[in-house]
């Protein structure tokens, strides 16, 4: 068994990414964000403004090499944290892959 420190004792391991991504809102508007990490059931996004809990959005993470496919998913906002920098970390649950 792998011994992980407490912060990583989750059901699903998270992969650190720091990848540019695009959020698509229900009204068709888009805004850039950073996908900080990804797991089988969710993502941590960073952007310039807060989002509303339970909002449903689409997120697109372009492929960063020929070895990977882009990621497109419908997500639900489950956590919003303001950072000291004034940016926001948004925890989202993957509702479905597109």
Biopython code that builds the backbone (N, CA, C, O; Angstrom):
import numpy as np
from Bio.PDB.StructureBuilder import StructureBuilder

atoms = [
    (1, "UNK", "N", (0.831, -1.184, 0.000)),
    (1, "UNK", "CA", (0.000, 0.000, 0.000)),
    (1, "UNK", "C", (0.874, 1.246, 0.000)),
    (1, "UNK", "O", (1.881, 1.303, 0.706)),
    (2, "UNK", "N", (0.492, 2.237, -0.787)),
    (2, "UNK", "CA", (1.239, 3.488, -0.864)),
    (2, "UNK", "C", (0.819, 4.371, 0.295)),
    (2, "UNK", "O", (-0.374, 4.567, 0.527)),
    (3, "UNK", "N", (1.783, 4.904, 1.022)),
    (3, "UNK", "CA", (1.489, 5.806, 2.137)),
    (3, "UNK", "C", (1.494, 7.233, 1.620)),
    (3, "UNK", "O", (2.543, 7.764, 1.253)),
    (4, "UNK", "N", (0.324, 7.850, 1.590)),
    (4, "UNK", "CA", (0.194, 9.226, 1.130)),
    (4, "UNK", "C", (0.018, 10.126, 2.338)),
    (4, "UNK", "O", (-0.542, 9.704, 3.350)),
    (5, "UNK", "N", (0.500, 11.390, 2.242)),
    (5, "UNK", "CA", (0.237, 12.268, 3.374)),
    (5, "UNK", "C", (-1.243, 12.603, 3.422)),
    (5, "UNK", "O", (-1.970, 12.383, 2.453)),
    (6, "UNK", "N", (-1.683, 13.136, 4.551)),
    (6, "UNK", "CA", (-3.113, 13.299, 4.824)),
    (6, "UNK", "C", (-3.854, 14.051, 3.728)),
    (6, "UNK", "O", (-4.983, 13.692, 3.396)),
    (7, "UNK", "N", (-3.241, 15.092, 3.158)),
    (7, "UNK", "CA", (-3.927, 15.910, 2.157)),
    (7, "UNK", "C", (-4.271, 15.131, 0.893)),
    (7, "UNK", "O", (-5.109, 15.580, 0.112)),
    (8, "UNK", "N", (-3.654, 13.988, 0.675)),
    (8, "UNK", "CA", (-3.920, 13.210, -0.527)),
    (8, "UNK", "C", (-4.633, 11.894, -0.233)),
    (8, "UNK", "O", (-4.616, 11.002, -1.081)),
    (9, "UNK", "N", (-5.254, 11.738, 0.921)),
    (9, "UNK", "CA", (-6.008, 10.526, 1.227)),
    (9, "UNK", "C", (-7.419, 10.692, 0.692)),
    (9, "UNK", "O", (-8.353, 10.978, 1.441)),
    (10, "UNK", "N", (-7.558, 10.515, -0.587)),
    (10, "UNK", "CA", (-8.831, 10.653, -1.280)),
    (10, "UNK", "C", (-9.135, 9.337, -1.978)),
    (10, "UNK", "O", (-8.259, 8.489, -2.151)),
    (11, "UNK", "N", (-10.396, 9.184, -2.376)),
    (11, "UNK", "CA", (-10.775, 7.979, -3.106)),
    (11, "UNK", "C", (-10.116, 7.917, -4.473)),
    (11, "UNK", "O", (-9.812, 6.836, -4.976)),
    (12, "UNK", "N", (-9.895, 9.092, -5.077)),
    (12, "UNK", "CA", (-9.283, 9.166, -6.400)),
    (12, "UNK", "C", (-8.064, 10.077, -6.326)),
    (12, "UNK", "O", (-8.132, 11.174, -5.772)),
    (13, "UNK", "N", (-6.966, 9.621, -6.879)),
    (13, "UNK", "CA", (-5.756, 10.443, -6.927)),
    (13, "UNK", "C", (-5.986, 11.630, -7.861)),
    (13, "UNK", "O", (-6.728, 11.531, -8.838)),
    (14, "UNK", "N", (-5.348, 12.736, -7.554)),
    (14, "UNK", "CA", (-5.426, 13.933, -8.384)),
    (14, "UNK", "C", (-4.136, 14.093, -9.162)),
    (14, "UNK", "O", (-3.049, 13.831, -8.647)),
    (15, "UNK", "N", (-4.265, 14.525, -10.407)),
    (15, "UNK", "CA", (-3.117, 14.779, -11.261)),
    (15, "UNK", "C", (-2.949, 16.294, -11.377)),
    (15, "UNK", "O", (-3.844, 16.986, -11.863)),
    (16, "UNK", "N", (-1.802, 16.806, -10.931)),
    (16, "UNK", "CA", (-1.518, 18.228, -11.087)),
    (16, "UNK", "C", (-1.355, 18.549, -12.562)),
    (16, "UNK", "O", (-0.702, 17.807, -13.296)),
    (17, "UNK", "N", (-1.955, 19.666, -13.001)),
    (17, "UNK", "CA", (-1.925, 19.982, -14.420)),
    (17, "UNK", "C", (-1.419, 21.394, -14.716)),
    (17, "UNK", "O", (-0.490, 21.556, -15.508)),
    (18, "UNK", "N", (-2.007, 22.414, -14.099)),
    (18, "UNK", "CA", (-1.739, 23.811, -14.441)),
    (18, "UNK", "C", (-1.887, 24.043, -15.942)),
    (18, "UNK", "O", (-1.001, 24.610, -16.582)),
    (19, "UNK", "N", (-3.006, 23.602, -16.492)),
    (19, "UNK", "CA", (-3.271, 23.701, -17.934)),
    (19, "UNK", "C", (-4.303, 24.787, -18.222)),
    (19, "UNK", "O", (-5.281, 24.936, -17.490)),
    (20, "UNK", "N", (-4.077, 25.536, -19.289)),
    (20, "UNK", "CA", (-5.062, 26.522, -19.731)),
    (20, "UNK", "C", (-6.345, 25.796, -20.118)),
    (20, "UNK", "O", (-6.310, 24.730, -20.733)),
    (21, "UNK", "N", (-7.479, 26.391, -19.747)),
    (21, "UNK", "CA", (-8.781, 25.784, -20.047)),
    (21, "UNK", "C", (-9.785, 26.900, -20.336)),
    (21, "UNK", "O", (-9.512, 28.076, -20.096)),
    (22, "UNK", "N", (-10.948, 26.511, -20.855)),
    (22, "UNK", "CA", (-12.018, 27.454, -21.162)),
    (22, "UNK", "C", (-13.291, 26.977, -20.463)),
    (22, "UNK", "O", (-13.674, 25.812, -20.575)),
    (23, "UNK", "N", (-13.944, 27.896, -19.738)),
    (23, "UNK", "CA", (-15.257, 27.632, -19.156)),
    (23, "UNK", "C", (-16.320, 28.159, -20.101)),
    (23, "UNK", "O", (-16.209, 29.279, -20.600)),
    (24, "UNK", "N", (-17.345, 27.365, -20.350)),
    (24, "UNK", "CA", (-18.479, 27.792, -21.168)),
    (24, "UNK", "C", (-19.713, 27.820, -20.285)),
    (24, "UNK", "O", (-20.076, 26.821, -19.664)),
    (25, "UNK", "N", (-20.357, 28.991, -20.239)),
    (25, "UNK", "CA", (-21.551, 29.173, -19.416)),
    (25, "UNK", "C", (-22.800, 28.836, -20.221)),
    (25, "UNK", "O", (-22.755, 28.753, -21.448)),
    (26, "UNK", "N", (-23.906, 28.645, -19.524)),
    (26, "UNK", "CA", (-25.171, 28.294, -20.164)),
    (26, "UNK", "C", (-25.642, 29.314, -21.179)),
    (26, "UNK", "O", (-26.367, 28.966, -22.111)),
    (27, "UNK", "N", (-25.240, 30.585, -21.015)),
    (27, "UNK", "CA", (-25.648, 31.633, -21.958)),
    (27, "UNK", "C", (-24.747, 31.692, -23.189)),
    (27, "UNK", "O", (-24.931, 32.546, -24.057)),
    (28, "UNK", "N", (-23.764, 30.776, -23.264)),
    (28, "UNK", "CA", (-22.863, 30.728, -24.413)),
    (28, "UNK", "C", (-21.576, 31.510, -24.228)),
    (28, "UNK", "O", (-20.663, 31.390, -25.045)),
    (29, "UNK", "N", (-21.481, 32.312, -23.170)),
    (29, "UNK", "CA", (-20.254, 33.077, -22.946)),
    (29, "UNK", "C", (-19.131, 32.142, -22.477)),
    (29, "UNK", "O", (-19.378, 31.077, -21.913)),
    (30, "UNK", "N", (-17.909, 32.572, -22.727)),
    (30, "UNK", "CA", (-16.736, 31.786, -22.364)),
    (30, "UNK", "C", (-15.766, 32.646, -21.572)),
    (30, "UNK", "O", (-15.737, 33.867, -21.727)),
    (31, "UNK", "N", (-14.973, 32.005, -20.724)),
    (31, "UNK", "CA", (-13.917, 32.718, -20.021)),
    (31, "UNK", "C", (-12.748, 31.766, -19.771)),
    (31, "UNK", "O", (-12.941, 30.572, -19.541)),
    (32, "UNK", "N", (-11.536, 32.313, -19.821)),
    (32, "UNK", "CA", (-10.357, 31.474, -19.592)),
    (32, "UNK", "C", (-10.206, 31.147, -18.112)),
    (32, "UNK", "O", (-10.630, 31.907, -17.241)),
    (33, "UNK", "N", (-9.599, 30.012, -17.854)),
    (33, "UNK", "CA", (-9.269, 29.610, -16.490)),
    (33, "UNK", "C", (-8.054, 28.693, -16.559)),
    (33, "UNK", "O", (-7.563, 28.370, -17.641)),
    (34, "UNK", "N", (-7.582, 28.286, -15.403)),
    (34, "UNK", "CA", (-6.481, 27.323, -15.300)),
    (34, "UNK", "C", (-7.023, 26.080, -14.616)),
    (34, "UNK", "O", (-7.622, 26.168, -13.545)),
    (35, "UNK", "N", (-6.815, 24.930, -15.228)),
    (35, "UNK", "CA", (-7.145, 23.658, -14.582)),
    (35, "UNK", "C", (-5.935, 23.275, -13.743)),
    (35, "UNK", "O", (-4.911, 22.843, -14.273)),
    (36, "UNK", "N", (-6.062, 23.437, -12.421)),
    (36, "UNK", "CA", (-4.939, 23.185, -11.518)),
    (36, "UNK", "C", (-4.709, 21.698, -11.304)),
    (36, "UNK", "O", (-3.568, 21.238, -11.252)),
    (37, "UNK", "N", (-5.804, 20.946, -11.180)),
    (37, "UNK", "CA", (-5.662, 19.498, -11.057)),
    (37, "UNK", "C", (-6.930, 18.799, -11.521)),
    (37, "UNK", "O", (-7.986, 19.413, -11.680)),
    (38, "UNK", "N", (-6.794, 17.508, -11.732)),
    (38, "UNK", "CA", (-7.854, 16.688, -12.314)),
    (38, "UNK", "C", (-7.872, 15.338, -11.619)),
    (38, "UNK", "O", (-6.823, 14.751, -11.356)),
    (39, "UNK", "N", (-9.081, 14.844, -11.320)),
    (39, "UNK", "CA", (-9.230, 13.481, -10.818)),
    (39, "UNK", "C", (-10.319, 12.800, -11.639)),
    (39, "UNK", "O", (-10.860, 13.396, -12.571)),
    (40, "UNK", "N", (-10.636, 11.581, -11.304)),
    (40, "UNK", "CA", (-11.666, 10.842, -12.035)),
    (40, "UNK", "C", (-13.045, 11.464, -11.864)),
    (40, "UNK", "O", (-13.926, 11.251, -12.696)),
    (41, "UNK", "N", (-13.243, 12.236, -10.784)),
    (41, "UNK", "CA", (-14.579, 12.763, -10.516)),
    (41, "UNK", "C", (-14.656, 14.290, -10.438)),
    (41, "UNK", "O", (-15.741, 14.841, -10.249)),
    (42, "UNK", "N", (-13.520, 14.977, -10.580)),
    (42, "UNK", "CA", (-13.590, 16.429, -10.471)),
    (42, "UNK", "C", (-12.332, 17.134, -10.907)),
    (42, "UNK", "O", (-11.360, 16.516, -11.341)),
    (43, "UNK", "N", (-12.375, 18.472, -10.780)),
    (43, "UNK", "CA", (-11.264, 19.336, -11.160)),
    (43, "UNK", "C", (-11.176, 20.496, -10.187)),
    (43, "UNK", "O", (-12.154, 20.852, -9.531)),
    (44, "UNK", "N", (-9.991, 21.079, -10.104)),
    (44, "UNK", "CA", (-9.806, 22.333, -9.394)),
    (44, "UNK", "C", (-9.432, 23.370, -10.436)),
    (44, "UNK", "O", (-8.405, 23.249, -11.104)),
    (45, "UNK", "N", (-10.265, 24.387, -10.574)),
    (45, "UNK", "CA", (-10.053, 25.447, -11.552)),
    (45, "UNK", "C", (-9.670, 26.730, -10.833)),
    (45, "UNK", "O", (-10.060, 26.943, -9.685)),
    (46, "UNK", "N", (-8.911, 27.584, -11.503)),
    (46, "UNK", "CA", (-8.583, 28.888, -10.952)),
    (46, "UNK", "C", (-8.973, 29.950, -11.973)),
    (46, "UNK", "O", (-8.645, 29.841, -13.155)),
    (47, "UNK", "N", (-9.684, 30.988, -11.498)),
    (47, "UNK", "CA", (-10.086, 32.070, -12.391)),
    (47, "UNK", "C", (-10.212, 33.379, -11.629)),
    (47, "UNK", "O", (-10.035, 33.421, -10.412)),
    (48, "UNK", "N", (-10.518, 34.447, -12.357)),
    (48, "UNK", "CA", (-10.506, 35.801, -11.806)),
    (48, "UNK", "C", (-11.736, 36.174, -11.012)),
    (48, "UNK", "O", (-11.737, 37.209, -10.346)),
    (49, "UNK", "N", (-12.787, 35.368, -11.057)),
    (49, "UNK", "CA", (-14.008, 35.735, -10.343)),
    (49, "UNK", "C", (-14.635, 34.504, -9.707)),
    (49, "UNK", "O", (-14.340, 33.370, -10.084)),
    (50, "UNK", "N", (-15.498, 34.752, -8.743)),
    (50, "UNK", "CA", (-16.205, 33.659, -8.072)),
    (50, "UNK", "C", (-17.330, 33.152, -8.962)),
    (50, "UNK", "O", (-17.874, 33.897, -9.776)),
    (51, "UNK", "N", (-17.668, 31.903, -8.803)),
    (51, "UNK", "CA", (-18.840, 31.314, -9.448)),
    (51, "UNK", "C", (-19.831, 30.929, -8.357)),
    (51, "UNK", "O", (-19.479, 30.885, -7.179)),
    (52, "UNK", "N", (-21.053, 30.654, -8.747)),
    (52, "UNK", "CA", (-22.103, 30.309, -7.810)),
    (52, "UNK", "C", (-22.139, 28.798, -7.585)),
    (52, "UNK", "O", (-22.081, 28.016, -8.534)),
    (53, "UNK", "N", (-22.235, 28.398, -6.306)),
    (53, "UNK", "CA", (-22.360, 26.973, -6.001)),
    (53, "UNK", "C", (-23.535, 26.378, -6.763)),
    (53, "UNK", "O", (-24.578, 27.013, -6.920)),
    (54, "UNK", "N", (-23.350, 25.161, -7.229)),
    (54, "UNK", "CA", (-24.339, 24.384, -7.978)),
    (54, "UNK", "C", (-24.483, 24.823, -9.435)),
    (54, "UNK", "O", (-25.247, 24.203, -10.175)),
    (55, "UNK", "N", (-23.771, 25.877, -9.878)),
    (55, "UNK", "CA", (-23.797, 26.234, -11.301)),
    (55, "UNK", "C", (-23.340, 25.046, -12.133)),
    (55, "UNK", "O", (-22.437, 24.310, -11.735)),
    (56, "UNK", "N", (-23.966, 24.863, -13.286)),
    (56, "UNK", "CA", (-23.569, 23.825, -14.240)),
    (56, "UNK", "C", (-22.893, 24.542, -15.418)),
    (56, "UNK", "O", (-23.449, 25.477, -15.994)),
    (57, "UNK", "N", (-21.687, 24.087, -15.759)),
    (57, "UNK", "CA", (-20.881, 24.704, -16.813)),
    (57, "UNK", "C", (-20.263, 23.616, -17.664)),
    (57, "UNK", "O", (-20.271, 22.442, -17.293)),
    (58, "UNK", "N", (-19.729, 24.010, -18.799)),
    (58, "UNK", "CA", (-18.889, 23.119, -19.596)),
    (58, "UNK", "C", (-17.458, 23.599, -19.463)),
    (58, "UNK", "O", (-17.205, 24.802, -19.404)),
    (59, "UNK", "N", (-16.530, 22.672, -19.416)),
    (59, "UNK", "CA", (-15.116, 23.027, -19.372)),
    (59, "UNK", "C", (-14.403, 22.291, -20.504)),
    (59, "UNK", "O", (-14.669, 21.121, -20.777)),
    (60, "UNK", "N", (-13.489, 23.011, -21.154)),
    (60, "UNK", "CA", (-12.689, 22.451, -22.248)),
    (60, "UNK", "C", (-11.220, 22.636, -21.900)),
    (60, "UNK", "O", (-10.760, 23.758, -21.684)),
    (61, "UNK", "N", (-10.485, 21.527, -21.846)),
    (61, "UNK", "CA", (-9.037, 21.564, -21.643)),
    (61, "UNK", "C", (-8.410, 21.036, -22.924)),
    (61, "UNK", "O", (-8.510, 19.844, -23.215)),
    (62, "UNK", "N", (-7.757, 21.920, -23.701)),
    (62, "UNK", "CA", (-7.158, 21.467, -24.968)),
    (62, "UNK", "C", (-6.064, 20.424, -24.733)),
    (62, "UNK", "O", (-5.458, 20.373, -23.662)),
    (63, "UNK", "N", (-5.827, 19.612, -25.730)),
    (63, "UNK", "CA", (-4.735, 18.638, -25.670)),
    (63, "UNK", "C", (-3.413, 19.405, -25.668)),
    (63, "UNK", "O", (-3.234, 20.341, -26.446)),
    (64, "UNK", "N", (-2.491, 19.005, -24.792)),
    (64, "UNK", "CA", (-1.211, 19.704, -24.746)),
    (64, "UNK", "C", (-0.104, 18.952, -25.480)),
    (64, "UNK", "O", (1.047, 19.388, -25.501)),
    (65, "UNK", "N", (-0.461, 17.830, -26.077)),
    (65, "UNK", "CA", (0.473, 17.115, -26.954)),
    (65, "UNK", "C", (-0.339, 16.166, -27.829)),
    (65, "UNK", "O", (-1.530, 15.962, -27.597)),
    (66, "UNK", "N", (0.310, 15.589, -28.831)),
    (66, "UNK", "CA", (-0.366, 14.649, -29.730)),
    (66, "UNK", "C", (-0.725, 13.340, -29.039)),
    (66, "UNK", "O", (-1.514, 12.556, -29.567)),
    (67, "UNK", "N", (-0.157, 13.098, -27.870)),
    (67, "UNK", "CA", (-0.401, 11.844, -27.155)),
    (67, "UNK", "C", (-1.698, 11.871, -26.349)),
    (67, "UNK", "O", (-2.145, 10.832, -25.863)),
    (68, "UNK", "N", (-2.306, 13.051, -26.203)),
    (68, "UNK", "CA", (-3.496, 13.191, -25.376)),
    (68, "UNK", "C", (-4.641, 13.803, -26.169)),
    (68, "UNK", "O", (-4.420, 14.589, -27.090)),
    (69, "UNK", "N", (-5.852, 13.440, -25.809)),
    (69, "UNK", "CA", (-7.046, 14.037, -26.402)),
    (69, "UNK", "C", (-7.474, 15.224, -25.550)),
    (69, "UNK", "O", (-7.172, 15.273, -24.358)),
    (70, "UNK", "N", (-8.176, 16.183, -26.154)),
    (70, "UNK", "CA", (-8.723, 17.266, -25.330)),
    (70, "UNK", "C", (-9.770, 16.704, -24.373)),
    (70, "UNK", "O", (-10.346, 15.646, -24.624)),
    (71, "UNK", "N", (-10.010, 17.412, -23.289)),
    (71, "UNK", "CA", (-11.003, 17.002, -22.316)),
    (71, "UNK", "C", (-12.176, 17.973, -22.391)),
    (71, "UNK", "O", (-11.988, 19.186, -22.290)),
    (72, "UNK", "N", (-13.371, 17.449, -22.566)),
    (72, "UNK", "CA", (-14.597, 18.244, -22.568)),
    (72, "UNK", "C", (-15.566, 17.594, -21.590)),
    (72, "UNK", "O", (-15.875, 16.407, -21.694)),
    (73, "UNK", "N", (-16.043, 18.403, -20.627)),
    (73, "UNK", "CA", (-16.923, 17.844, -19.596)),
    (73, "UNK", "C", (-17.960, 18.866, -19.157)),
    (73, "UNK", "O", (-17.734, 20.075, -19.211)),
    (74, "UNK", "N", (-19.098, 18.350, -18.722)),
    (74, "UNK", "CA", (-20.092, 19.163, -18.022)),
    (74, "UNK", "C", (-19.764, 19.030, -16.545)),
    (74, "UNK", "O", (-19.584, 17.920, -16.044)),
    (75, "UNK", "N", (-19.686, 20.164, -15.840)),
    (75, "UNK", "CA", (-19.284, 20.152, -14.438)),
    (75, "UNK", "C", (-20.259, 20.945, -13.580)),
    (75, "UNK", "O", (-20.993, 21.802, -14.072)),
    (76, "UNK", "N", (-20.251, 20.637, -12.268)),
    (76, "UNK", "CA", (-21.076, 21.345, -11.281)),
    (76, "UNK", "C", (-20.144, 21.977, -10.247)),
    (76, "UNK", "O", (-19.243, 21.309, -9.739)),
    (77, "UNK", "N", (-20.352, 23.248, -9.935)),
    (77, "UNK", "CA", (-19.541, 23.950, -8.938)),
    (77, "UNK", "C", (-19.908, 23.444, -7.542)),
    (77, "UNK", "O", (-21.068, 23.505, -7.133)),
    (78, "UNK", "N", (-18.896, 22.940, -6.813)),
    (78, "UNK", "CA", (-19.136, 22.408, -5.467)),
    (78, "UNK", "C", (-18.352, 23.151, -4.381)),
    (78, "UNK", "O", (-18.613, 22.965, -3.192)),
    (79, "UNK", "N", (-17.388, 23.995, -4.786)),
    (79, "UNK", "CA", (-16.601, 24.744, -3.810)),
    (79, "UNK", "C", (-16.055, 26.007, -4.456)),
    (79, "UNK", "O", (-15.649, 25.987, -5.618)),
    (80, "UNK", "N", (-16.044, 27.113, -3.702)),
    (80, "UNK", "CA", (-15.492, 28.384, -4.169)),
    (80, "UNK", "C", (-14.640, 28.963, -3.049)),
    (80, "UNK", "O", (-15.149, 29.238, -1.962)),
    (81, "UNK", "N", (-13.343, 29.151, -3.303)),
    (81, "UNK", "CA", (-12.421, 29.707, -2.309)),
    (81, "UNK", "C", (-11.693, 30.896, -2.902)),
    (81, "UNK", "O", (-11.143, 30.809, -4.000)),
    (82, "UNK", "N", (-11.688, 32.013, -2.177)),
    (82, "UNK", "CA", (-10.928, 33.175, -2.625)),
    (82, "UNK", "C", (-9.485, 33.027, -2.160)),
    (82, "UNK", "O", (-9.223, 32.665, -1.013)),
    (83, "UNK", "N", (-8.552, 33.313, -3.067)),
    (83, "UNK", "CA", (-7.130, 33.248, -2.760)),
    (83, "UNK", "C", (-6.639, 34.623, -2.301)),
    (83, "UNK", "O", (-7.308, 35.628, -2.540)),
    (84, "UNK", "N", (-5.492, 34.674, -1.654)),
    (84, "UNK", "CA", (-4.904, 35.941, -1.209)),
    (84, "UNK", "C", (-4.651, 36.884, -2.384)),
    (84, "UNK", "O", (-4.660, 38.103, -2.216)),
    (85, "UNK", "N", (-4.429, 36.327, -3.561)),
    (85, "UNK", "CA", (-4.157, 37.121, -4.767)),
    (85, "UNK", "C", (-5.407, 37.803, -5.320)),
    (85, "UNK", "O", (-5.310, 38.645, -6.213)),
    (86, "UNK", "N", (-6.591, 37.440, -4.789)),
    (86, "UNK", "CA", (-7.843, 37.975, -5.320)),
    (86, "UNK", "C", (-8.462, 37.082, -6.383)),
    (86, "UNK", "O", (-9.594, 37.314, -6.808)),
    (87, "UNK", "N", (-7.725, 36.056, -6.817)),
    (87, "UNK", "CA", (-8.285, 35.069, -7.749)),
    (87, "UNK", "C", (-9.093, 34.058, -6.944)),
    (87, "UNK", "O", (-9.103, 34.098, -5.714)),
    (88, "UNK", "N", (-9.771, 33.150, -7.648)),
    (88, "UNK", "CA", (-10.624, 32.158, -6.988)),
    (88, "UNK", "C", (-10.259, 30.750, -7.432)),
    (88, "UNK", "O", (-9.971, 30.511, -8.605)),
    (89, "UNK", "N", (-10.276, 29.828, -6.488)),
    (89, "UNK", "CA", (-10.177, 28.408, -6.807)),
    (89, "UNK", "C", (-11.583, 27.843, -6.731)),
    (89, "UNK", "O", (-12.298, 28.020, -5.745)),
    (90, "UNK", "N", (-11.958, 27.155, -7.804)),
    (90, "UNK", "CA", (-13.299, 26.614, -7.950)),
    (90, "UNK", "C", (-13.207, 25.093, -8.043)),
    (90, "UNK", "O", (-12.622, 24.557, -8.984)),
    (91, "UNK", "N", (-13.781, 24.412, -7.072)),
    (91, "UNK", "CA", (-13.847, 22.958, -7.117)),
    (91, "UNK", "C", (-15.099, 22.540, -7.878)),
    (91, "UNK", "O", (-16.205, 22.975, -7.560)),
    (92, "UNK", "N", (-14.915, 21.694, -8.882)),
    (92, "UNK", "CA", (-16.053, 21.233, -9.675)),
    (92, "UNK", "C", (-16.098, 19.714, -9.706)),
    (92, "UNK", "O", (-15.069, 19.038, -9.704)),
    (93, "UNK", "N", (-17.312, 19.205, -9.735)),
    (93, "UNK", "CA", (-17.577, 17.772, -9.879)),
    (93, "UNK", "C", (-17.906, 17.513, -11.342)),
    (93, "UNK", "O", (-18.683, 18.254, -11.944)),
    (94, "UNK", "N", (-17.325, 16.475, -11.912)),
    (94, "UNK", "CA", (-17.642, 16.112, -13.302)),
    (94, "UNK", "C", (-18.986, 15.424, -13.313)),
    (94, "UNK", "O", (-19.167, 14.378, -12.690)),
    (95, "UNK", "N", (-19.949, 16.030, -14.039)),
    (95, "UNK", "CA", (-21.295, 15.473, -14.176)),
    (95, "UNK", "C", (-21.283, 14.434, -15.290)),
    (95, "UNK", "O", (-21.796, 13.327, -15.130)),
    (96, "UNK", "N", (-20.689, 14.810, -16.424)),
    (96, "UNK", "CA", (-20.553, 13.882, -17.544)),
    (96, "UNK", "C", (-19.467, 14.340, -18.487)),
    (96, "UNK", "O", (-19.229, 15.537, -18.645)),
    (97, "UNK", "N", (-18.813, 13.386, -19.110)),
    (97, "UNK", "CA", (-17.814, 13.685, -20.153)),
    (97, "UNK", "C", (-18.581, 13.902, -21.459)),
    (97, "UNK", "O", (-19.616, 13.278, -21.696)),
    (98, "UNK", "N", (-18.071, 14.774, -22.279)),
    (98, "UNK", "CA", (-18.735, 15.076, -23.547)),
    (98, "UNK", "C", (-17.942, 14.537, -24.709)),
    (98, "UNK", "O", (-18.349, 14.697, -25.860)),
]
sb = StructureBuilder()
sb.init_structure("model")
sb.init_model(0)
sb.init_chain("A")
sb.init_seg("    ")
for serial, (resi, resn, name, xyz) in enumerate(atoms, 1):
    if name == "N":
        sb.init_residue(resn, " ", resi, " ")
    sb.init_atom(name, np.array(xyz, "f"), 0.0, 1.0, " ", f" {name:<3s}", serial, name[0])
structure = sb.get_structure()
